[in-house]
Amino acid sequence: MATFFAEDILPDSKMHQLTEEESKHCIRVLRYELDSKLDLVDGKGNQFIGKIIDNHPKRCKIEIEDVIRHHNPKNAIQIAVAPTKNMDRIEWFLEKAVELGLTKLTFLKCENNERNSVNLERLQKIAISAMKQSKRYFLPEIENLIPFNQFVTNNPNGFIGHCYDGDKISLTEINKNKPFLIGPEGDFSRLEVDFAIKNGYSAVRMSDFRLRTETAALTAVFSLL
């Protein structure tokens, strides 16, 4: 069964009408017919199993037959990353991270950023698509750019990956459920690293080699699984 996103569906709904975009995909692209079975997810852990009772390509209606409520993810996987100049690389990271169970993505405004804006609407669509394709039931929260110091102050005690020399823990020493900071293509500034350390962050040795931003961010996701 294909999976469709139903953001505004209620947990006790008996019927739901897909959005125009999802209706078109269901009827015109996948060519589902009356009485076809399908899954709906709301991104909040609820899975709805139903059948098509109106196969209109703009307002497809689904009769809900069963509801499965999934538990919250075992680990909170929160990544805070500076956006890359080429957003294709961040979009690739987001897709893979959602497949792995990302719960929250925050974009950081750092001293060495090469990009200071992101298209949240496009990123949200990518996250929804990845959630549906990977049969996930929770849609990660995506936060717009936040100044580095503000994020660290509001979210103390996490992990930070950087390229400077100094004491670092290994990826195997990481505790779960803490934010992981990944810097821009020019790395964090020394002042930013020092500020994070003073606020309870542990520097992490991520590789013996230099990683690109999106590679480092995905490595961080794996360490928090």
N, C-alpha and C positions, 0 to 999 in steps of 0.2 A: 504493500500500500504506500502511495505517495503521502508526504506530509505537507500540510499547509499551515500558514501562520494566521492565528486568530487573536490578535492582541486584546480586543475588547470583549471577548466571550466571557460569560460568567460561569463560575464553577458548577452551578446547578442548571445551566441552560439545557433546554430540550431541542432547540433548533438554532441554527446560526446561518447567517448569510455572509459568504466570503466577500472580501473587497473586490472591486472591479479588476484590479491587477491579478489577484489570486484566482478569481473566477475565469479570467481569460487563460491563465496558465493551465488551470484544471480542465476546462472544456475545449479550448481551441488548440492548445499545445499538446497536452497529454491525451486528449480525446476521451475523457471519462464520460460515461453515459449514466442515465437514470439507474438508481439502485447500486451504483458502484460504491465500494467501500473505500474509506480514506481516513487518515489521521489528521487531527487538528492539534496544534500546540499553542499555548498562550505565552510562552517564554517565562512563566512563573512556576513551572513544575507540573502543570496540569496537561494531561493527554486525553483527547476526546476522540472516540471512535464512532463513526457515523456513516450514513449513506446519503447519496444525492437524491433529493426529491424534486428538484427543479434545476435542470441543466442549462439555465440561461447563461451565456458567455460573459455577461456583465454583472450578474447578481445570482450566482449559484447558491442554492439553499441546501443545507445539510440537516438531516434529522439525527440528533445525538442518541446513540444507543448505549454507550458505556463511557465512564470517566475513570481514568487511572491517575491517582495523585502520587507523584514521585517525591522522594525525600530530597532535602537540600543537598547540594554537593558536599562530600566529606571534607574537602579542603577548599578554603578560599584562595583562589589564584588571582592575585592582584598585581598587575604590572603597570608601572608608571614609566613612560618612555618619551623621549624627545622625538618629535616627528622628523623623518628624513626629508631631504630636499625633493627626492623622487617618491611621491606618495604610493606608487605601485608596490614599493618594497614594504611599506607599512600595511597596505591592504593585503598583501600575501601573508604577512605575519598574522594579521587579525584572523584571516580565514583558518589558518592552521591552528592558531591558539584556541579559537572557538571549538574546533573539532576535538581538541584535547581537554576542554573543560574550563576555559578561562571564565572567571566570574566578574572581573572588573578591569577596565583599561582606562588609564588616565594619561593625558598628554601633558608633558612638562614644558614650561617656558624657561629655558636655561640660557646662560651667558653666550654659549657657542651655537645656539640654534641657527640652522639655515632656513627654517620654515617656522612661521609664527601664526599659521591658521590651518585648520583642517575642515573638511567637508563632512560634518557629522551625519547628515542625511545619507550620503553615499556609504559611509562606514557602517551605519545602522543596517542598510540593505545587505551589505556583505555579511554582516554578523548573522542576520536572519537567515540568509541563504545557507550559510555554513551550519547553523543550528539545525535546520531542516534536513540537510543532506546527511549529517552525521547522527541523526536521530537523538539529538540532545533535547532536553526539555526546559533548560534555563537559558535565557538570553542575557549575556553579560551587560553590565552597565558600562557606558562609554562616556567619559567626562572630557569636556573641552579643555583647552590649554589652561594650566594653573601655574603661577610662578613657582619655581623650584622651592624656595624657602618656605612659602606658604604651605605647599604640600607636605614638606618634611615636618613642619611645626604641627600640622593637623594630624599627621600620621607618623608618629615617632616609632623607633624600634623596628627597623626592617633590614633590608639588604641592599647593597649598592655595588654595581660592577663598574670598575674604572681601570685605566691603563697605567696609573702611576705605581711606582714602587712603594712597598710598605707591607705591614702585616695584613694578611688576608686569610680567611677561612676557605676550606674547599667546598665544592658543591654538595658533597656528601654530609657536611656538617650543618646544613641548613635545617632550621625548624620550619614547620608549615604555618600557614595562615598569617604571614606577614608580607607587607608590600616589598616589591623588588624594583629598584630604580635602574634604568638603563639610559645612558646619556646620548647626546647627539653625535653626529659623525666626527666632530672635533673633540669629543669627550667632555666630561664635566670639567669645570674649572677647579683649581686647587681649593679655592674658597668654598665652592659648593660641596666638594668632598669633605672638607673639614667640618662644615656646618652639619652635614648628615651624620658624621661620626659623633659629633657633640650631642646629637639628638638620638643617640642609641642605635645608629645603623652600623652594621658589620660589613666591611669590605670583603668581596668574594673573588677568589681566583677562578675565573670562568674557563680559562684555557691557557695553554702554553703559547698560543698564537693570538694574533689580534683578530677579533670578530667584528663583522659588520653589525650595525645597530639591530637590524631585524633578526640576525642569527643569534646575537646575544640575548635578545628578548625572548626568542623561542627556547633557547637553552634555559633561561630563567623559568619559563613555564614548566619545562620538564622537571626542574629541581623542586618545584612546589607541588607536584602531583602527589 
